Structures are given as structure tokens and as C-alpha cells.
Amino acid sequence: MRVGVLTGGGDCPGLNAVIRGIVRKGVQEYGYDFVGFRDGWRGPLEDDTVRLDIPAVRGILPRGGTILGSSRTNPLKQEHGIRRIK
């Protein structure tokens, strides 16, 4: 299974821990593949992605915010936003 991860809205100090946790558990326990969308909903709208695997999330716990970035992009306010995401 392939899982997409995005962090939208404002930054939060715990998001890197969450990203690391879901990637590590998903890869090790379930064999999932992960893709991260950069800068919240802007990522899927513009097809801006990054592969998330265990090496990609190594060492991110002490970093604040989110390695994926965030934005206040609202796909509902974009022309054909929902269709572009699908």
C-alpha cells in the first residue's frame, strides 16, 4: 500500500515526530511505501512530492516544525483544485 502524508495549516512542534512514527511503523510492520507532499495541499496540487522512507526520517526528532513544510493552501479555493488532487 502507498500512503500519502501532508502537513497543512500552521507548523506544530510535534509533526516531525508524527511523520517519523508513521513512516517507521508503516514500513517495518506493514511494508507500506510513503510519499510526502511538500507544503500542505500545495504539494498534491503541483505534484511536489518526496519519498519518505526510514533514512529520510532519521534524525528529524530534534527538529521543530515539519520536514514537509506547510501552507495555508486551500484546494477548494483553487480552480479545479479537487480534480487536480485526485
mmCIF file of the C-alpha atoms, coordinates in Angstrom:
data_MODEL
# 
_entry.id   MODEL 
# 
loop_
_atom_site.group_PDB 
_atom_site.id 
_atom_site.type_symbol 
_atom_site.label_atom_id 
_atom_site.label_alt_id 
_atom_site.label_comp_id 
_atom_site.label_asym_id 
_atom_site.label_entity_id 
_atom_site.label_seq_id 
_atom_site.pdbx_PDB_ins_code 
_atom_site.Cartn_x 
_atom_site.Cartn_y 
_atom_site.Cartn_z 
_atom_site.occupancy 
_atom_site.B_iso_or_equiv 
_atom_site.pdbx_formal_charge 
_atom_site.auth_seq_id 
_atom_site.auth_comp_id 
_atom_site.auth_asym_id 
_atom_site.auth_atom_id 
_atom_site.pdbx_PDB_model_num 
ATOM 1  C CA . MET A 1 1  ? 0.000   0.000  0.000   1.00 0.00 ? 1  MET A CA 1 
ATOM 2  C CA . ARG A 1 2  ? 1.185   3.512  -0.755  1.00 0.00 ? 2  ARG A CA 1 
ATOM 3  C CA . VAL A 1 3  ? 0.371   6.198  1.821   1.00 0.00 ? 3  VAL A CA 1 
ATOM 4  C CA . GLY A 1 4  ? 0.493   9.956  1.278   1.00 0.00 ? 4  GLY A CA 1 
ATOM 5  C CA . VAL A 1 5  ? 1.425   12.304 4.120   1.00 0.00 ? 5  VAL A CA 1 
ATOM 6  C CA . LEU A 1 6  ? 0.909   16.053 4.193   1.00 0.00 ? 6  LEU A CA 1 
ATOM 7  C CA . THR A 1 7  ? 1.057   18.694 6.888   1.00 0.00 ? 7  THR A CA 1 
ATOM 8  C CA . GLY A 1 8  ? -1.204  21.674 6.282   1.00 0.00 ? 8  GLY A CA 1 
ATOM 9  C CA . GLY A 1 9  ? -2.004  24.826 8.209   1.00 0.00 ? 9  GLY A CA 1 
ATOM 10 C CA . GLY A 1 10 ? 0.493   26.241 10.667  1.00 0.00 ? 10 GLY A CA 1 
ATOM 11 C CA . ASP A 1 11 ? 3.564   24.428 11.903  1.00 0.00 ? 11 ASP A CA 1 
ATOM 12 C CA . CYS A 1 12 ? 3.417   22.384 15.081  1.00 0.00 ? 12 CYS A CA 1 
ATOM 13 C CA . PRO A 1 13 ? 6.467   21.248 17.090  1.00 0.00 ? 13 PRO A CA 1 
ATOM 14 C CA . GLY A 1 14 ? 5.333   17.600 17.140  1.00 0.00 ? 14 GLY A CA 1 
ATOM 15 C CA . LEU A 1 15 ? 4.774   16.994 13.439  1.00 0.00 ? 15 LEU A CA 1 
ATOM 16 C CA . ASN A 1 16 ? 8.241   15.600 12.725  1.00 0.00 ? 16 ASN A CA 1 
ATOM 17 C CA . ALA A 1 17 ? 7.736   13.020 15.489  1.00 0.00 ? 17 ALA A CA 1 
ATOM 18 C CA . VAL A 1 18 ? 4.400   12.028 13.950  1.00 0.00 ? 18 VAL A CA 1 
ATOM 19 C CA . ILE A 1 19 ? 5.897   11.759 10.448  1.00 0.00 ? 19 ILE A CA 1 
ATOM 20 C CA . ARG A 1 20 ? 8.771   9.663  11.784  1.00 0.00 ? 20 ARG A CA 1 
ATOM 21 C CA . GLY A 1 21 ? 6.434   7.419  13.782  1.00 0.00 ? 21 GLY A CA 1 
ATOM 22 C CA . ILE A 1 22 ? 4.026   6.624  10.967  1.00 0.00 ? 22 ILE A CA 1 
ATOM 23 C CA . VAL A 1 23 ? 6.807   6.014  8.448   1.00 0.00 ? 23 VAL A CA 1 
ATOM 24 C CA . ARG A 1 24 ? 8.821   3.745  10.739  1.00 0.00 ? 24 ARG A CA 1 
ATOM 25 C CA . LYS A 1 25 ? 5.783   1.742  11.888  1.00 0.00 ? 25 LYS A CA 1 
ATOM 26 C CA . GLY A 1 26 ? 4.278   1.568  8.412   1.00 0.00 ? 26 GLY A CA 1 
ATOM 27 C CA . VAL A 1 27 ? 7.490   0.405  6.750   1.00 0.00 ? 27 VAL A CA 1 
ATOM 28 C CA . GLN A 1 28 ? 8.688   -2.004 9.435   1.00 0.00 ? 28 GLN A CA 1 
ATOM 29 C CA . GLU A 1 29 ? 5.382   -3.560 10.484  1.00 0.00 ? 29 GLU A CA 1 
ATOM 30 C CA . TYR A 1 30 ? 3.256   -3.384 7.340   1.00 0.00 ? 30 TYR A CA 1 
ATOM 31 C CA . GLY A 1 31 ? 5.646   -2.935 4.412   1.00 0.00 ? 31 GLY A CA 1 
ATOM 32 C CA . TYR A 1 32 ? 3.917   0.273  3.270   1.00 0.00 ? 32 TYR A CA 1 
ATOM 33 C CA . ASP A 1 33 ? 5.511   2.843  0.959   1.00 0.00 ? 33 ASP A CA 1 
ATOM 34 C CA . PHE A 1 34 ? 5.174   6.507  1.878   1.00 0.00 ? 34 PHE A CA 1 
ATOM 35 C CA . VAL A 1 35 ? 5.196   9.688  -0.146  1.00 0.00 ? 35 VAL A CA 1 
ATOM 36 C CA . GLY A 1 36 ? 5.278   13.131 1.441   1.00 0.00 ? 36 GLY A CA 1 
ATOM 37 C CA . PHE A 1 37 ? 3.533   16.104 -0.130  1.00 0.00 ? 37 PHE A CA 1 
ATOM 38 C CA . ARG A 1 38 ? 5.505   19.322 0.282   1.00 0.00 ? 38 ARG A CA 1 
ATOM 39 C CA . ASP A 1 39 ? 3.920   22.447 1.732   1.00 0.00 ? 39 ASP A CA 1 
ATOM 40 C CA . GLY A 1 40 ? 0.490   21.114 2.650   1.00 0.00 ? 40 GLY A CA 1 
ATOM 41 C CA . TRP A 1 41 ? -2.146  20.982 -0.077  1.00 0.00 ? 41 TRP A CA 1 
ATOM 42 C CA . ARG A 1 42 ? 0.180   22.799 -2.477  1.00 0.00 ? 42 ARG A CA 1 
ATOM 43 C CA . GLY A 1 43 ? 2.125   19.531 -2.848  1.00 0.00 ? 43 GLY A CA 1 
ATOM 44 C CA . PRO A 1 44 ? -0.644  17.428 -4.367  1.00 0.00 ? 44 PRO A CA 1 
ATOM 45 C CA . LEU A 1 45 ? -1.914  20.383 -6.397  1.00 0.00 ? 45 LEU A CA 1 
ATOM 46 C CA . GLU A 1 46 ? 1.508   20.838 -8.020  1.00 0.00 ? 46 GLU A CA 1 
ATOM 47 C CA . ASP A 1 47 ? 2.704   17.216 -7.796  1.00 0.00 ? 47 ASP A CA 1 
ATOM 48 C CA . ASP A 1 48 ? 5.536   18.216 -5.445  1.00 0.00 ? 48 ASP A CA 1 
ATOM 49 C CA . THR A 1 49 ? 6.437   15.068 -3.547  1.00 0.00 ? 49 THR A CA 1 
ATOM 50 C CA . VAL A 1 50 ? 9.298   13.468 -1.667  1.00 0.00 ? 50 VAL A CA 1 
ATOM 51 C CA . ARG A 1 51 ? 9.814   9.800  -0.881  1.00 0.00 ? 51 ARG A CA 1 
ATOM 52 C CA . LEU A 1 52 ? 9.524   9.049  2.812   1.00 0.00 ? 52 LEU A CA 1 
ATOM 53 C CA . ASP A 1 53 ? 11.458  6.015  3.958   1.00 0.00 ? 53 ASP A CA 1 
ATOM 54 C CA . ILE A 1 54 ? 13.388  5.236  7.129   1.00 0.00 ? 54 ILE A CA 1 
ATOM 55 C CA . PRO A 1 55 ? 16.587  7.040  6.042   1.00 0.00 ? 55 PRO A CA 1 
ATOM 56 C CA . ALA A 1 56 ? 14.511  10.120 5.123   1.00 0.00 ? 56 ALA A CA 1 
ATOM 57 C CA . VAL A 1 57 ? 13.072  10.386 8.641   1.00 0.00 ? 57 VAL A CA 1 
ATOM 58 C CA . ARG A 1 58 ? 16.241  9.522  10.546  1.00 0.00 ? 58 ARG A CA 1 
ATOM 59 C CA . GLY A 1 59 ? 17.383  12.348 12.826  1.00 0.00 ? 59 GLY A CA 1 
ATOM 60 C CA . ILE A 1 60 ? 14.280  14.554 12.497  1.00 0.00 ? 60 ILE A CA 1 
ATOM 61 C CA . LEU A 1 61 ? 13.023  14.294 16.087  1.00 0.00 ? 61 LEU A CA 1 
ATOM 62 C CA . PRO A 1 62 ? 15.003  17.273 17.457  1.00 0.00 ? 62 PRO A CA 1 
ATOM 63 C CA . ARG A 1 63 ? 13.981  19.498 14.546  1.00 0.00 ? 63 ARG A CA 1 
ATOM 64 C CA . GLY A 1 64 ? 10.972  21.723 15.123  1.00 0.00 ? 64 GLY A CA 1 
ATOM 65 C CA . GLY A 1 65 ? 8.128   22.115 12.674  1.00 0.00 ? 65 GLY A CA 1 
ATOM 66 C CA . THR A 1 66 ? 7.765   19.684 9.809   1.00 0.00 ? 66 THR A CA 1 
ATOM 67 C CA . ILE A 1 67 ? 10.252  18.400 7.250   1.00 0.00 ? 67 ILE A CA 1 
ATOM 68 C CA . LEU A 1 68 ? 7.461   18.518 4.673   1.00 0.00 ? 68 LEU A CA 1 
ATOM 69 C CA . GLY A 1 69 ? 6.626   22.165 5.204   1.00 0.00 ? 69 GLY A CA 1 
ATOM 70 C CA . SER A 1 70 ? 3.124   23.514 5.463   1.00 0.00 ? 70 SER A CA 1 
ATOM 71 C CA . SER A 1 71 ? 0.980   26.151 3.875   1.00 0.00 ? 71 SER A CA 1 
ATOM 72 C CA . ARG A 1 72 ? -2.494  27.522 4.115   1.00 0.00 ? 72 ARG A CA 1 
ATOM 73 C CA . THR A 1 73 ? -3.311  26.472 0.557   1.00 0.00 ? 73 THR A CA 1 
ATOM 74 C CA . ASN A 1 74 ? -6.987  25.585 0.266   1.00 0.00 ? 74 ASN A CA 1 
ATOM 75 C CA . PRO A 1 75 ? -7.744  23.235 -2.649  1.00 0.00 ? 75 PRO A CA 1 
ATOM 76 C CA . LEU A 1 76 ? -11.394 24.281 -2.545  1.00 0.00 ? 76 LEU A CA 1 
ATOM 77 C CA . LYS A 1 77 ? -10.346 27.822 -3.492  1.00 0.00 ? 77 LYS A CA 1 
ATOM 78 C CA . GLN A 1 78 ? -8.177  26.698 -6.419  1.00 0.00 ? 78 GLN A CA 1 
ATOM 79 C CA . GLU A 1 79 ? -9.542  26.356 -9.921  1.00 0.00 ? 79 GLU A CA 1 
ATOM 80 C CA . HIS A 1 80 ? -10.350 22.633 -10.343 1.00 0.00 ? 80 HIS A CA 1 
ATOM 81 C CA . GLY A 1 81 ? -8.440  22.027 -7.091  1.00 0.00 ? 81 GLY A CA 1 
ATOM 82 C CA . ILE A 1 82 ? -10.150 18.808 -6.032  1.00 0.00 ? 82 ILE A CA 1 
ATOM 83 C CA . ARG A 1 83 ? -9.947  17.343 -9.541  1.00 0.00 ? 83 ARG A CA 1 
ATOM 84 C CA . ARG A 1 84 ? -6.218  18.166 -9.723  1.00 0.00 ? 84 ARG A CA 1 
ATOM 85 C CA . ILE A 1 85 ? -5.601  16.412 -6.411  1.00 0.00 ? 85 ILE A CA 1 
ATOM 86 C CA . LYS A 1 86 ? -7.460  13.279 -7.483  1.00 0.00 ? 86 LYS A CA 1 
# 
